[in-house]
Protein backbone atom coordinates (compact mmCIF):
# COMPACT_ATOMS: atom_id res chain seq x y z
CA UNK A 1 0.00 0.00 0.00
CA UNK A 2 2.85 2.38 0.71
CA UNK A 3 4.13 2.45 -2.91
CA UNK A 4 0.59 3.30 -4.04
CA UNK A 5 0.50 6.23 -1.59
CA UNK A 6 3.82 7.49 -2.94
CA UNK A 7 2.49 7.28 -6.51
CA UNK A 8 -0.67 9.17 -5.59
CA UNK A 9 1.27 11.85 -3.67
CA UNK A 10 3.74 12.20 -6.52
CA UNK A 11 0.92 12.54 -9.03
CA UNK A 12 -0.76 15.27 -6.98
CA UNK A 13 2.53 17.13 -6.60
CA UNK A 14 3.17 16.88 -10.35
CA UNK A 15 -0.29 18.32 -11.10
CA UNK A 16 0.27 21.21 -8.67
CA UNK A 17 3.69 22.01 -10.12
CA UNK A 18 2.42 21.84 -13.70
CA UNK A 19 -0.51 24.11 -12.84
CA UNK A 20 1.23 26.74 -10.72
CA UNK A 21 4.84 26.48 -11.80
CA UNK A 22 7.86 25.34 -9.80
CA UNK A 23 8.55 28.65 -8.01
CA UNK A 24 4.91 29.24 -7.07
CA UNK A 25 4.46 25.64 -5.97
CA UNK A 26 7.51 25.85 -3.73
CA UNK A 27 6.12 29.05 -2.20
CA UNK A 28 2.82 27.29 -1.42
CA UNK A 29 4.58 24.26 0.04
CA UNK A 30 6.92 26.42 2.14
CA UNK A 31 4.04 28.54 3.43
CA UNK A 32 2.02 25.44 4.33
CA UNK A 33 5.02 23.91 6.11
CA UNK A 34 5.63 27.10 8.10
CA UNK A 35 1.95 27.21 8.98
CA UNK A 36 2.08 23.65 10.30
CA UNK A 37 5.18 24.52 12.33
CA UNK A 38 3.53 27.60 13.85
CA UNK A 39 0.42 25.56 14.71
CA UNK A 40 2.53 22.95 16.48
CA UNK A 41 4.48 25.65 18.37
CA UNK A 42 1.25 27.38 19.44
CA UNK A 43 -0.18 24.09 20.68
CA UNK A 44 2.96 23.24 22.67
CA UNK A 45 2.60 23.96 26.42
CA UNK A 46 4.89 26.66 27.78
CA UNK A 47 6.14 24.32 30.50
CA UNK A 48 7.27 21.85 27.84
CA UNK A 49 9.20 24.57 25.99
CA UNK A 50 10.85 25.59 29.26
CA UNK A 51 11.85 21.98 29.81
CA UNK A 52 13.38 21.92 26.32
CA UNK A 53 15.26 25.12 27.19
CA UNK A 54 16.63 23.55 30.38
CA UNK A 55 17.83 20.52 28.39
CA UNK A 56 19.56 22.84 25.94
CA UNK A 57 21.18 24.72 28.84
CA UNK A 58 22.55 21.45 30.22
CA UNK A 59 24.12 20.75 26.84
CA UNK A 60 25.61 24.25 26.86
CA UNK A 61 26.96 23.66 30.36
CA UNK A 62 28.80 20.58 29.10
CA UNK A 63 30.19 22.62 26.22
CA UNK A 64 31.28 25.36 28.60
CA UNK A 65 33.13 22.80 30.72
CA UNK A 66 34.86 21.49 27.61
CA UNK A 67 35.99 25.03 26.81
CA UNK A 68 37.36 25.47 30.32
CA UNK A 69 39.10 22.11 30.09
CA UNK A 70 40.71 23.11 26.80
CA UNK A 71 41.94 26.37 28.36
CA UNK A 72 43.31 24.52 31.38
CA UNK A 73 45.15 22.03 29.18
CA UNK A 74 46.70 24.86 27.18
CA UNK A 75 47.76 26.62 30.37
CA UNK A 76 49.46 23.47 31.69
CA UNK A 77 51.18 22.78 28.37
CA UNK A 78 52.43 26.36 28.19
CA UNK A 79 53.73 26.21 31.75
CA UNK A 80 55.76 23.07 30.95
CA UNK A 81 56.97 24.57 27.69
CA UNK A 82 58.02 27.79 29.44
CA UNK A 83 60.04 25.74 31.92
CA UNK A 84 61.61 23.78 29.07
CA UNK A 85 62.53 26.94 27.18
CA UNK A 86 63.92 28.54 30.32
CA UNK A 87 66.03 25.45 31.05
CA UNK A 88 67.33 25.33 27.48
CA UNK A 89 68.24 29.03 27.65
CA UNK A 90 70.10 28.43 30.88
CA UNK A 91 72.02 25.54 29.32
CA UNK A 92 72.85 27.66 26.29
CA UNK A 93 74.13 30.49 28.46
CA UNK A 94 76.32 28.02 30.36
CA UNK A 95 77.59 26.46 27.11
CA UNK A 96 78.39 29.90 25.72
CA UNK A 97 80.32 30.83 28.87
CA UNK A 98 82.39 27.62 28.66
CA UNK A 99 83.12 28.24 24.96
CA UNK A 100 84.33 31.73 25.79
CA UNK A 101 86.85 30.27 28.23
CA UNK A 102 88.15 27.87 25.59
CA UNK A 103 88.36 30.70 23.08
CA UNK A 104 90.29 32.86 25.55
CA UNK A 105 92.70 29.99 26.21
CA UNK A 106 93.29 29.51 22.48
CA UNK A 107 94.11 33.19 22.26
CA UNK A 108 97.26 32.52 24.20
CA UNK A 109 100.32 31.32 22.24
CA UNK A 110 100.54 27.92 23.94
CA UNK A 111 100.68 24.34 22.72
CA UNK A 112 99.17 22.85 25.91
CA UNK A 113 96.38 23.96 28.21
CA UNK A 114 95.29 22.80 31.65
CA UNK A 115 91.63 22.51 32.68
CA UNK A 116 90.40 20.94 35.94
CA UNK A 117 93.83 19.49 36.66
CA UNK A 118 94.23 17.87 33.25
CA UNK A 119 96.38 18.92 30.32
CA UNK A 120 95.07 19.23 26.74
CA UNK A 121 96.92 20.00 23.51
CA UNK A 122 95.91 22.90 21.29
CA UNK A 123 94.30 20.61 18.65
CA UNK A 124 92.27 18.89 21.39
CA UNK A 125 91.00 22.24 22.69
CA UNK A 126 90.21 23.43 19.18
CA UNK A 127 88.34 20.17 18.44
CA UNK A 128 86.36 20.46 21.67
CA UNK A 129 85.45 24.09 20.91
CA UNK A 130 84.28 23.10 17.42
CA UNK A 131 82.10 20.30 18.83
CA UNK A 132 80.62 22.61 21.44
CA UNK A 133 79.83 25.24 18.81
CA UNK A 134 78.02 22.69 16.62
CA UNK A 135 75.91 21.53 19.55
CA UNK A 136 75.24 25.12 20.58
CA UNK A 137 74.00 26.07 17.12
CA UNK A 138 71.76 23.00 16.91
CA UNK A 139 70.23 23.77 20.29
CA UNK A 140 69.91 27.44 19.36
CA UNK A 141 67.79 26.44 16.36
CA UNK A 142 65.72 24.19 18.61
CA UNK A 143 65.34 26.99 21.13
CA UNK A 144 64.05 29.44 18.51
CA UNK A 145 61.52 26.87 17.26
CA UNK A 146 60.28 26.23 20.80
CA UNK A 147 60.03 29.96 21.49
CA UNK A 148 57.94 30.42 18.33
CA UNK A 149 55.71 27.50 19.30
CA UNK A 150 55.38 28.93 22.78
CA UNK A 151 54.38 32.32 21.39
CA UNK A 152 51.80 30.70 19.11
CA UNK A 153 50.33 28.70 21.99
CA UNK A 154 50.16 31.83 24.12
CA UNK A 155 48.11 33.52 21.39
CA UNK A 156 45.89 30.46 21.13
CA UNK A 157 45.43 30.48 24.89
CA UNK A 158 44.47 34.17 24.90
CA UNK A 159 41.88 33.60 22.16
CA UNK A 160 40.55 30.50 23.95
CA UNK A 161 40.24 32.41 27.23
CA UNK A 162 38.25 35.19 25.56
CA UNK A 163 36.00 32.70 23.78
CA UNK A 164 35.43 30.66 26.94
CA UNK A 165 34.72 33.81 28.98
CA UNK A 166 32.23 35.12 26.41
CA UNK A 167 30.62 31.70 26.14
CA UNK A 168 30.30 31.51 29.91
CA UNK A 169 28.87 35.03 30.10
CA UNK A 170 26.16 34.23 27.57
CA UNK A 171 25.51 30.91 29.27
CA UNK A 172 25.00 32.64 32.64
CA UNK A 173 22.63 35.12 31.00
CA UNK A 174 20.65 32.27 29.47
CA UNK A 175 20.44 30.47 32.82
CA UNK A 176 19.19 33.66 34.50
CA UNK A 177 16.65 34.17 31.71
CA UNK A 178 15.38 30.60 32.05
CA UNK A 179 15.00 31.04 35.82
CA UNK A 180 13.10 34.30 35.30
CA UNK A 181 10.78 32.66 32.77
CA UNK A 182 10.19 29.76 35.16
CA UNK A 183 9.24 32.23 37.91
CA UNK A 184 6.91 34.11 35.55
CA UNK A 185 5.24 30.86 34.54
CA UNK A 186 4.66 29.94 38.21
CA UNK A 187 3.09 33.36 38.84
CA UNK A 188 0.88 32.92 35.79
CA UNK A 189 -0.21 29.45 36.91
CA UNK A 190 -0.95 30.76 40.41
CA UNK A 191 -3.00 33.64 38.98
CA UNK A 192 -4.94 31.25 36.78
CA UNK A 193 -5.60 28.94 39.74
CA UNK A 194 -7.03 31.76 41.90
CA UNK A 195 -8.96 33.56 39.14
CA UNK A 196 -12.74 32.97 38.70
CA UNK A 197 -13.97 30.42 36.22
CA UNK A 198 -13.46 31.60 32.69
CA UNK A 199 -16.45 32.27 30.43
CA UNK A 200 -16.53 31.28 26.81
CA UNK A 201 -16.70 34.68 25.12
CA UNK A 202 -17.96 33.20 21.86
CA UNK A 203 -20.88 31.43 23.55
CA UNK A 204 -21.74 34.57 25.51
CA UNK A 205 -21.77 36.56 22.28
CA UNK A 206 -24.05 34.00 20.65
CA UNK A 207 -26.43 34.18 23.62
CA UNK A 208 -26.52 37.98 23.43
CA UNK A 209 -27.24 37.83 19.72
CA UNK A 210 -30.07 35.35 20.27
CA UNK A 211 -31.56 37.54 23.01
CA UNK A 212 -31.44 40.55 20.68
CA UNK A 213 -33.17 38.62 17.90
CA UNK A 214 -35.90 37.46 20.31
CA UNK A 215 -36.37 41.03 21.52
CA UNK A 216 -36.75 42.23 17.91
CA UNK A 217 -39.38 39.58 17.21
CA UNK A 218 -41.33 40.60 20.31
CA UNK A 219 -41.21 44.25 19.30
CA UNK A 220 -42.42 43.40 15.78
CA UNK A 221 -45.30 41.31 17.12
CA UNK A 222 -46.26 44.12 19.52
CA UNK A 223 -46.34 46.67 16.72
CA UNK A 224 -48.43 44.39 14.53
CA UNK A 225 -50.93 44.01 17.34
CA UNK A 226 -51.08 47.76 17.89
CA UNK A 227 -51.62 48.25 14.16
CA UNK A 228 -54.59 45.87 14.21
CA UNK A 229 -56.20 47.82 17.01
CA UNK A 230 -55.90 51.17 15.22
CA UNK A 231 -58.72 52.25 12.79
CA UNK A 232 -58.08 51.60 9.16
CA UNK A 233 -56.85 54.46 7.04
CA UNK A 234 -59.83 56.50 5.71
CA UNK A 235 -62.35 55.10 8.20
CA UNK A 236 -64.12 57.63 10.39
CA UNK A 237 -63.55 56.93 14.01
CA UNK A 238 -66.77 56.33 15.95
CA UNK A 239 -66.97 56.81 19.66
CA UNK A 240 -68.38 53.88 21.48
CA UNK A 241 -70.62 54.59 24.43
CA UNK A 242 -69.14 52.55 27.18
CA UNK A 243 -70.90 54.33 30.07
CA UNK A 244 -72.76 52.34 32.73
CA UNK A 245 -76.19 51.19 31.62
CA UNK A 246 -77.99 53.05 34.45
CA UNK A 247 -76.49 56.31 33.30
CA UNK A 248 -77.51 55.65 29.71
CA UNK A 249 -81.06 54.69 30.84
CA UNK A 250 -81.50 57.84 32.88
CA UNK A 251 -80.31 59.89 29.94
CA UNK A 252 -82.84 58.30 27.59
CA UNK A 253 -85.83 57.88 29.91
CA UNK A 254 -85.21 60.44 32.55
CA UNK A 255 -84.24 60.04 36.14
CA UNK A 256 -86.30 57.82 38.43
CA UNK A 257 -89.14 59.63 40.24
CA UNK A 258 -88.80 59.86 43.97
CA UNK A 259 -91.66 58.30 46.08
CA UNK A 260 -93.87 60.83 47.94
CA UNK A 261 -94.40 60.65 51.74
CA UNK A 262 -97.56 58.88 53.14
CA UNK A 263 -99.03 62.08 54.73
CA UNK A 264 -99.32 63.76 51.33
CA UNK A 265 -101.33 60.85 49.99
CA UNK A 266 -103.86 60.99 52.84
CA UNK A 267 -104.51 64.68 52.33
CA UNK A 268 -105.56 64.16 48.79
LINJOCOR-V591655 format. One record per backbone hydrogen bond with DSSP energy under -0.5 kcal/mol. CO is the residue of the C=O (numbers start at 0). NH is the residue of the N-H. E is the energy in kcal/mol with one decimal. If there is no record, write none. Layout:
CO_NH_E / CO_NH_E
This chain:
0_4_-1.9 / 1_5_-2.2 / 2_6_-2.3 / 3_7_-2.5 / 4_8_-2.9 / 5_9_-2.8 / 6_10_-2.4 / 7_11_-2.4 / 8_12_-2.4 / 9_13_-2.3 / 10_14_-2.2 / 11_15_-2.4 / 12_16_-2.6 / 13_17_-2.5 / 14_18_-1.8 / 15_19_-2.8 / 16_20_-2.3 / 20_24_-2.5 / 21_25_-2.4 / 22_26_-1.8 / 23_27_-2.3 / 24_28_-2.8 / 25_29_-2.8 / 26_30_-2.5 / 27_31_-2.7 / 28_32_-2.5 / 29_33_-2.5 / 30_34_-2.3 / 31_35_-2.3 / 32_36_-2.3 / 33_37_-2.6 / 34_38_-2.2 / 35_39_-2.3 / 36_40_-2.4 / 37_41_-2.7 / 38_42_-1.8 / 39_43_-0.8 / 40_43_-0.6 / 44_48_-1.7 / 45_49_-2.4 / 46_50_-1.9 / 47_51_-2.2 / 48_52_-2.2 / 49_53_-2.2 / 50_54_-2.0 / 51_55_-2.3 / 52_56_-2.3 / 53_57_-2.0 / 54_58_-1.9 / 55_59_-2.2 / 56_60_-2.4 / 57_61_-1.9 / 58_62_-2.0 / 59_63_-2.7 / 60_64_-2.2 / 61_65_-1.9 / 62_66_-2.1 / 63_67_-2.2 / 64_68_-2.5 / 65_69_-2.4 / 66_70_-2.2 / 67_71_-2.5 / 68_72_-2.6 / 69_73_-2.1 / 70_74_-2.5 / 71_75_-2.4 / 72_76_-2.6 / 73_77_-2.7 / 74_78_-2.3 / 75_79_-2.3 / 76_80_-2.3 / 77_81_-2.8 / 78_82_-2.1 / 79_83_-2.2 / 80_84_-2.6 / 81_85_-2.6 / 82_86_-2.4 / 83_87_-2.3 / 84_88_-2.5 / 85_89_-2.2 / 86_90_-2.4 / 87_91_-2.4 / 88_92_-2.6 / 89_93_-2.2 / 90_94_-2.6 / 91_95_-2.6 / 92_96_-2.1 / 93_97_-2.1 / 94_98_-2.2 / 95_99_-1.9 / 96_100_-1.5 / 97_101_-1.9 / 98_102_-2.6 / 99_103_-2.5 / 100_104_-2.2 / 101_105_-2.3 / 102_106_-0.8 / 104_107_-1.4 / 107_109_-2.0 / 110_121_-1.9 / 112_119_-3.6 / 114_117_-1.6 / 117_114_-2.8 / 119_112_-3.5 / 120_124_-2.1 / 121_125_-2.9 / 122_126_-2.6 / 123_127_-2.2 / 124_128_-2.5 / 125_129_-2.3 / 126_130_-2.2 / 127_131_-2.4 / 128_132_-2.3 / 129_133_-2.2 / 130_134_-2.2 / 131_135_-2.7 / 132_136_-2.6 / 133_137_-2.1 / 134_138_-2.6 / 135_139_-2.2 / 136_140_-2.1 / 137_141_-2.0 / 138_142_-2.7 / 139_143_-2.3 / 140_144_-1.9 / 141_145_-2.3 / 142_146_-2.4 / 143_147_-2.1 / 144_148_-2.4 / 145_149_-2.5 / 146_150_-2.2 / 147_151_-2.4 / 148_152_-2.5 / 149_153_-2.1 / 150_154_-1.9 / 151_155_-2.3 / 152_156_-2.6 / 153_157_-2.3 / 154_158_-2.3 / 155_159_-2.6 / 156_160_-2.6 / 157_161_-2.1 / 158_162_-2.4 / 159_163_-2.8 / 160_164_-2.6 / 161_165_-2.6 / 162_166_-2.7 / 163_167_-2.6 / 164_168_-2.3 / 165_169_-2.4 / 166_170_-2.2 / 167_171_-2.7 / 168_172_-2.1 / 169_173_-2.3 / 170_174_-2.4 / 171_175_-2.4 / 172_176_-2.4 / 173_177_-2.5 / 174_178_-2.2 / 175_179_-2.3 / 176_180_-2.5 / 177_181_-2.3 / 178_182_-2.1 / 179_183_-2.4 / 180_184_-2.5 / 181_185_-2.0 / 182_186_-2.2 / 183_187_-2.4 / 184_188_-2.7 / 185_189_-2.4 / 186_190_-2.5 / 187_191_-2.4 / 188_192_-1.9 / 189_193_-1.7 / 190_194_-1.1 / 198_200_-0.9 / 199_203_-2.2 / 200_204_-2.2 / 201_205_-2.2 / 202_206_-2.3 / 203_207_-2.3 / 204_208_-2.3 / 205_209_-2.3 / 206_210_-2.5 / 207_211_-2.2 / 208_212_-2.1 / 209_213_-2.5 / 210_214_-2.5 / 211_215_-2.2 / 212_216_-2.1 / 213_217_-2.3 / 214_218_-2.4 / 215_219_-2.5 / 216_220_-2.5 / 217_221_-2.4 / 218_222_-2.2 / 219_223_-2.3 / 220_224_-2.0 / 221_225_-2.2 / 222_226_-2.3 / 223_227_-1.8 / 224_228_-1.4 / 225_229_-1.0 / 231_234_-1.6 / 238_240_-0.5 / 239_241_-1.1 / 243_247_-1.9 / 244_248_-2.6 / 245_249_-2.3 / 246_250_-1.7 / 247_251_-1.9 / 248_252_-3.4 / 249_253_-1.5 / 260_264_-0.8 / 261_265_-1.3 / 262_266_-1.5 / 263_267_-1.1
